Amino acid sequence: MKTAKQWFDEYAISHQNETNQMVHYICVPIIFFSVIGLLMSIPTTLLKETFGLYNPLLENWASVIGVLISFFYLRLGFWYFMEMLFVMLLCIVGNFWLGAHVPLLIASIALFVIGWIGQFWGHKIEGIKPSFVKDLQFLLIGPLWVIQKLGKKKN
């Protein structure tokens, strides 16, 4: 398995242009947030009726998928796991708030589309295809890469 540094180095190859990086700092979190919202929009009756499961942690599909992808981050390192766990929890809380004010499914679809339009525009400026075209795991690396890049800019 690749180390976090290897993932970041490979991801950075297609993210050299400053405009593309700025687009990613905005759009990657929007997409991640919207995916959590989309997962939260899936009826939980599927969990309860299909699998006979009822557990507060399994109350929505975002929690279920979040647990599964957390193993990917844990393999990269404990602190990467902790950072992404914090981000996932913020997204879940944020989506609960958003869903209390507007239809969550509609808002999540809109944010998802806007985020991806921005991403593809950024890569058009960059002149290089997005990394996930080569390996879908880069869809999980993107949010962590943004956190790491923004963290370094503050130091």
N, C-alpha and C positions, 0 to 999 in steps of 0.2 A: 504494500500500500504506500501511496505517496505521503510524504510529510506535508504539514501545513505550508512550510516554506516552498516546497516544490509546487504545490497547488497555486499559491499566490504568485510565484514567479511566472508560471505558465499563463495564469489569468492576466497578469500585467502586460503580457506581450500584445494583447489586443485592446489595451486600455492605456495608451501612451499620450494621446491627445488630451490637452487640458479641458477642452469643451466636453469631450466624451466622458471624461472623469467626473466633471460637474454634473452632467446629465445622470450619470450612474449614482452619484451621491443623493440625488433626488428620487430618481425613478426606481432604483432597486428597493429602497424601503417602501415605496408606494406599492410596488408589485408584491412584495412579501406580505405587507399588511392586507392587501386585497385577497391574496390567496388564503390567508387565515380567515378572512371574512367569508369567502366562498365556501371553505370547509365548514365554517360555523353555520352556514345556510342549509346544509344537508340535514334533512330531518333526522332527529336522534331515534325515532321509532325504529329505524333500520337496525340500530344497535340492540335495542331492547327486544324487538320482536324476532329478529333473525338469530341473534346469539344468546338471547335471554340475559343480557348484561344490563345491569343498572349500577352505576358507580358514578359519584360526582366527577371523578377524573375522566370518565368516559362519557360525560354529558354531551360533548360535541365532537365532531370528527376532527376538528383542529387539534384537540388534545391528543387524540389517538395518533394522528399523523405526526404531531409534534414529538411524542415519545419515540416514535420509530426513527425520525430523522435525527433525534438527539444522539443516537448511537453513532451516527456518522461524525458528528462534532466531537463526541467523547473520544473517538479513535484519533482525532487530530490533536487533542490535548484537553486537559481538564478545564483550563481557563477559557478556551474557545467554546467548550460546552456551556460553561457558566454564562458567558456573554450572550450566546444565542438563546439559552434558556430564558434569560432576562428579557431579551428582545421578543421572544415568542409570548411570554406572559404579558408584556406591555401591549402587544398586538391583540391578544385575546381580550384584555380589559378594554382597550380602545375600540375594538369591534363590538363589544357589549354596549358600550356607550353610544357608538354610532347607530347600532341597531335599535336603540331606544328612541332615536330621533328621526330616523329615515329607514325605509326598507333596506335591510342589510344586503340582500342579494343584488338589488339594483345598484346600490352604491359601490359594492365590491366589483361588479362587472365594469362599471364606469371607470373606477380607479385602475383596474387591471388593464383595460384598453388604453387609457391615457398613459400609464406607465410603460407599456410595450411600444407605443408610438414613439415615446421619448427615447427608449432604448435603441430602437432601430434607426432613429434619426441620428443619435450619437454615434452609432457604428457606421452610418453612411459618411459622417464627417471623418471618422477615424480611417475609413477605407478598408476595414477588416471585418470579417464575419464575427458574430458573437461567439464566445468560447464554447457555449453549450452545444453549438452545432457539432463540435468535435466530440464532446463528452457531456452527457446530461448532468453529471455530478457538479458541473460548474454552476448549475442553477442553485446549488446549495453553497457553493464557494462565494458567489457574488455578494450575498448579504454580509458574510464574515469579512470579506475583502474590504467592503465599504467601512465596516466598523474599524478595522485595522488602519486603513488609510486616514480616516477622520481622526482617530486616536493619535496617530503620529503627527498630524498637522497641528494639534493642540500643544504638543510637547516642544 
